[in-house]
Amino acid sequence: MSALLAVLFLLTAASGTAVVLVRDPGRQIFAIAANGLVLTLLFTALQAPDVALSELAVGVAAVPLLFLVALMAVRAGRPEAGSGGDEA
């Protein structure tokens, strides 16, 4: 069991680092969801099913979905780079 925990702790560190290092906001949302999934697996391995279910609902579903909706709203409100309004 300790080997599984060691692997999950390493995956947690790697996914957390990926969240910080990814620069594209769209990909960063998916990195946050992957980090939540790894944390869910870690909490399950640590025999904390209530915390794992909460992390699954919040860290994998709710927060990435809210970030995705906010990112889509920001991108929809921004004009395209190619259309400057000076049409011939």
N, C-alpha and C positions, 0 to 999 in steps of 0.2 A: 504493500500500500504506500510505503514511503517513496518508492520510485515513481508511482503515479502522481503523488503530490509534488515531487520535485519537477516532473515534466510540466505539470499544470502551473506551477509557480514560474517556470521559465517561459511558458506560453503567455502567462499574464504580463510578465515584464516585456516580452517581445511585442505583444499587441498594444500595450500602453505606449511603448516607444514608437510604434507605427502611427498611433493617433497623433503624436506630437510631431513626427517628422513628415507626414504627408501634407503637401501644400495645397492640393486641389480640394476645395470645399466639398464637392460631390463625393470624391473618394474618401475624404475624411469622415463623412457621415457613415459610410460602410465600415470604415475602420473602427469607429465608435461602437457600431452594432456588433462587430466581431469581438471587440474587447468585452462587451457585455455578455456575449455567448461564452467566452472563455471563463469569465468570472462566474457565470452560472454553473459551468462544469466544475470549477474549483469549489464553489460552495456546496455542490452536491457531493463531491468527494470528501469534503470536511463534515459531512452529515448534518448540514444545516438546510433542510429542504424548504423551510419557510423563507429564508433569505434568498435561496436560489430561485424560488418562484417570484419573489419580488424583483430580483435582478432581471429575470426573464421578461417580466411585464414592463418594467421601467427601462432597463438598460438596453434591451434588444428591440423592443417595440415602440414604446411611447416617445422616448427622447429622440431617437433617430428619425422617427416620423415627424415630430415637431420641427426638427432641424431641416428636414427635407422640404416640408411645406414652407418654412421661412425662406429657404434658399430659392425655391421656385418663385415665391412672391417677389423677392429682391431681383431675380433675373427677369421676371416679367415686367417690372416697372422700369427697367433700364433699357434705353434705346440701343439698337444694334450698332456695332462699330462701323459697318459698311454703309449704313443709310444716314448720311449727314444732312439730308433735307434739301440739298442743292441738286435737284433733278433737272435734266436738260429737256 
